Amino acid sequence: MQPRDHLPGSGTAPIALDGPHDSVDRLRPGGTPRAGAGRPDGPRPVVVGVDASPESRRALDWAIAYAARTAGELRVITAWQTPVAFGAAPIPPPDPGDAEQAARHILGEATETIRSEGADLSAVRTHLQEGDAAKVLLDHSSDAGLLVLGNRRRSAIGGAFLGSTAQYCVQHATCPVVLVPEPM
């Protein structure tokens, strides 16, 4: 499947996010949500984890297309952690604000991608949270219908090993997990 070539809709839907995180956006023209949006019996949300990697971008594209096809809500999650410095380093410890600012930038780029795709989504929620990426993703996907992650190859054997975040999510998620691989 090539989500960028097959996204429904032709125009760009207006997006007016309330803030850089924990925001809700109804993407139907006229402000009316799609059928099933926010209802307990409607489609369950699609959660996608985004970071600065190309694999994450492919996962976002895949999740946009899937959520548009299933009339579901899309939740875009970015987790960040304060870098830790050990020992007597000759340089000052990293500023925690730098990591958060970088994560905000990543989430902003994901929002721009959603805008540019013009997909017909019922709702988009973005979340920026400090913490371990795998645990943050699992928390936000506890009621989801699907968790989508990018997957980096970890060996010369053609990707026989998953990254630590993907591995943890695959083992502990309460919903199906899609790993979008890097192209061959």
C-alpha positions as CSV (number, residue, x, y, z in Angstrom):
1,M,0.0,0.0,0.0
2,Q,1.2,3.5,-0.9
3,P,-0.7,5.8,1.4
4,R,0.5,9.1,-0.2
5,D,-0.8,8.1,-3.6
6,H,-4.1,6.7,-2.4
7,L,-5.4,9.2,0.2
8,P,-9.1,10.0,-0.2
9,G,-10.1,13.6,-0.7
10,S,-8.6,16.2,-3.0
11,G,-8.4,19.4,-1.0
12,T,-6.6,20.4,2.2
13,A,-8.9,20.3,5.2
14,P,-8.5,23.2,7.6
15,I,-6.7,22.5,10.8
16,A,-6.8,24.8,13.7
17,L,-5.0,23.1,16.6
18,D,-5.6,24.6,20.0
19,G,-2.0,24.2,21.1
20,P,1.2,22.2,20.5
21,H,-0.1,19.2,22.4
22,D,-3.2,17.5,23.9
23,S,-5.4,19.2,21.3
24,V,-8.4,18.0,19.3
25,D,-9.2,19.0,15.8
26,R,-12.4,18.2,13.9
27,L,-11.5,18.0,10.2
28,R,-14.9,17.9,8.6
29,P,-15.8,21.1,6.7
30,G,-18.4,23.0,8.6
31,G,-17.1,21.7,12.0
32,T,-19.3,18.5,11.9
33,P,-17.5,15.3,12.9
34,R,-17.8,12.2,10.9
35,A,-20.2,9.5,11.9
36,G,-18.8,7.5,14.7
37,A,-16.3,10.1,15.9
38,G,-16.1,10.1,19.6
39,R,-18.8,7.5,20.1
40,P,-18.1,4.4,22.1
41,D,-19.6,2.2,19.3
42,G,-17.7,4.0,16.5
43,P,-14.3,3.2,15.1
44,R,-11.5,3.0,17.6
45,P,-8.6,5.4,17.3
46,V,-5.5,4.8,15.3
47,V,-2.4,5.8,17.3
48,V,0.9,6.6,15.6
49,G,4.2,7.4,17.3
50,V,6.4,10.0,15.6
51,D,10.0,11.1,16.1
52,A,12.6,12.6,13.8
53,S,13.3,9.4,11.8
54,P,12.3,8.7,8.2
55,E,10.7,5.5,9.4
56,S,8.4,7.6,11.6
57,R,7.3,9.7,8.7
58,R,6.4,6.5,6.7
59,A,4.4,5.3,9.7
60,L,2.6,8.6,9.9
61,D,1.7,8.5,6.2
62,W,0.4,4.9,6.6
63,A,-1.6,5.8,9.7
64,I,-3.2,8.9,8.0
65,A,-4.3,6.7,5.1
66,Y,-5.7,3.9,7.4
67,A,-7.5,6.3,9.6
68,A,-9.1,8.1,6.6
69,R,-10.3,4.8,5.2
70,T,-11.8,3.6,8.5
71,A,-13.4,6.9,9.5
72,G,-11.4,6.9,12.6
73,E,-9.7,9.3,14.9
74,L,-5.9,9.7,14.5
75,R,-3.8,10.2,17.6
76,V,-0.2,11.4,16.9
77,I,2.1,10.8,19.9
78,T,5.6,12.3,20.5
79,A,7.5,11.4,23.6
80,W,10.6,13.0,24.9
81,Q,13.0,12.5,27.7
82,T,15.4,14.8,29.4
83,P,19.0,13.8,28.4
84,V,21.0,12.5,31.3
85,A,24.7,13.2,31.8
86,F,26.8,10.8,34.0
87,G,30.1,11.4,35.5
88,A,32.3,14.4,35.7
89,A,31.8,15.7,32.2
90,P,33.7,18.8,31.1
91,I,30.5,20.1,29.4
92,P,27.4,21.2,31.2
93,P,24.4,18.8,31.3
94,P,21.9,19.2,28.5
95,D,19.1,21.6,28.9
96,P,15.8,19.6,29.4
97,G,14.0,22.4,27.5
98,D,16.0,21.6,24.4
99,A,14.6,18.1,24.3
100,E,11.0,19.3,24.8
101,Q,11.4,22.0,22.2
102,A,12.8,19.4,19.7
103,A,9.8,17.2,20.4
104,R,7.4,20.1,19.9
105,H,9.0,20.7,16.5
106,I,8.6,17.1,15.5
107,L,4.9,17.2,16.5
108,G,4.5,20.4,14.5
109,E,6.0,18.8,11.4
110,A,3.6,15.9,11.8
111,T,0.7,18.3,12.0
112,E,1.9,20.0,8.8
113,T,2.1,16.6,7.1
114,I,-1.6,15.9,8.1
115,R,-2.6,19.3,6.7
116,S,-0.7,18.7,3.4
117,E,-2.2,15.2,2.9
118,G,-5.8,16.6,3.0
119,A,-7.1,13.3,4.4
120,D,-10.8,13.1,5.4
121,L,-10.3,12.3,9.1
122,S,-12.9,12.5,11.8
123,A,-10.5,14.0,14.4
124,V,-6.8,14.4,15.0
125,R,-5.4,14.5,18.5
126,T,-1.8,15.3,19.2
127,H,0.0,14.5,22.4
128,L,3.4,15.6,23.5
129,Q,4.5,13.8,26.7
130,E,7.7,13.4,28.7
131,G,8.6,9.8,29.3
132,D,9.8,6.5,27.9
133,A,8.5,6.4,24.3
134,A,7.2,2.8,24.5
135,K,5.4,3.3,27.7
136,V,3.9,6.6,26.5
137,L,2.7,5.0,23.3
138,L,1.1,2.1,25.2
139,D,-0.7,4.5,27.6
140,H,-2.2,6.4,24.6
141,S,-3.1,3.2,22.7
142,S,-4.9,1.5,25.6
143,D,-8.3,2.1,23.9
144,A,-7.0,2.2,20.3
145,G,-7.9,-0.1,17.5
146,L,-4.4,0.0,16.1
147,L,-0.9,1.2,17.0
148,V,1.4,2.2,14.1
149,L,5.1,2.5,14.4
150,G,8.0,2.9,12.0
151,N,10.6,0.1,12.1
152,R,14.3,0.5,11.5
153,R,16.3,-2.4,10.4
154,R,18.7,-3.5,13.2
155,S,20.9,-5.9,11.4
156,A,22.5,-6.9,8.1
157,I,20.1,-9.9,8.0
158,G,17.4,-7.6,6.6
159,G,15.8,-6.4,9.7
160,A,15.7,-9.5,11.8
161,F,15.7,-7.4,15.0
162,L,13.2,-4.8,16.1
163,G,14.2,-1.6,17.9
164,S,13.6,-1.5,21.6
165,T,10.5,0.7,21.4
166,A,8.9,-1.5,18.7
167,Q,9.8,-4.6,20.5
168,Y,8.3,-3.4,23.8
169,C,5.1,-2.2,22.1
170,V,4.7,-5.5,20.1
171,Q,5.0,-7.5,23.3
172,H,2.8,-5.3,25.6
173,A,0.2,-3.6,23.5
174,T,-3.5,-4.3,24.1
175,C,-4.3,-3.6,20.4
176,P,-2.8,-4.8,17.1
177,V,0.5,-3.2,16.2
178,V,1.6,-2.3,12.6
179,L,5.3,-1.9,12.0
180,V,5.9,0.1,8.8
181,P,9.3,-1.0,7.5
182,E,11.9,1.0,5.7
183,P,11.9,0.4,2.0
184,M,14.2,-2.3,0.7
